[in-house]
């Protein structure tokens, strides 16, 4: 008999979509996969050099649970530069990707019965980890406000059990970038109501002009003592498989994280740590700028193709590398003809009829949305989006 908690959550919806695409492809169908939350790219030269040097030096031993002290110092310098505030190594935990940073945050902050506010649509892992910790996710609908939470809606959802707010900008899956005013308002709300802020900025390097990513503690320094910053190098350096990220926050929280992490993964992969340290100390911004141009080019191409959609509005795509399609219009048209249509139906049809794999918004708490990744090869992206557009335009 399995533990009861296993009934409270299921496998990631994004992973399930990717698995479905692979299964269809194995059957011989030509499938263009737009499900993946990663950028197709080679590895940054400085990261490769650091990894190879570590291997050639026979580095294979444990590090401190929270990561190499030299790496934590380097990350503290990075965060200090990004936030315009001083950070120290004992405020940093190196983790096995951002997922572990978020899991650590949930486990050291959330008691059974605590409520955590999560703007919806949301990345599927946010509520799952809150539930594992014994908490209760409280979803704040944003679709009516261009996928940006309204402070009044957040305030109305706060109860005496509310413990934290999850802020994810640029947002996965919607691509929304929260501006200075909304972030300052959310920070002030957290200060006034004594809430923790879990600030996930994993897509921060991909805010598309004129939109700008703002670290929340820069806008609201008084919120720093109640803010946990979650980030990774999976997106900014295209290192998804290396599993290396970090959590930054008050020393007491990081100390608790150390105790927890010592009983879960212990230290992150030592080769990945040395590779990242070498990049931070010896690399430059060249590779990251190349990735940004690659993503920007893909976004421009994709928006041009999707502009031909007749019954689906053009996605906002302000940041990150996802197009998020709002199917509400299609659903209304289908209902007027006596048919029910949800995102799962659309995703299934796109996969089987158009050979395009996408992620249903039901994974993100939205039965009227579909997420498309544009982190893939440009030619494949073009073919995939043209197939998708042609299929959706047959539905009126």
Protein Blocks (a to p, Z undefined) as FASTA:
>chain_A
ZZfklmmpccdfklmmmmmmmmmmmnopacddfkbccdcddddfklmmmmmmmmmnopab
dcdfkbpfklmmmmmmmmmmmnopacdfklcccdehjklmmmmmmmmmmcghiacddddd
ddfklmmmmmmnopacddddfklnoopacfklmmmmpcfkbmbdcddddddfklpacdfk
lmmmmmmmmmmnopacdddfklmmmcccfbdcddfklmmmmlmmmcccdddfklmnopmk
nopadddddfklmmmmmmmmmmmnmpadfklmmmmmmmmmmmcfklmmmmmmmmmmmmmm
mmmmmmmpmkbccdfklggjbdcddfklmmmmmmmnopacdfklmmmmmmmmnopacddf
klnopakbccddfkbcfklmmmmmmmmmmmmmmpZZ
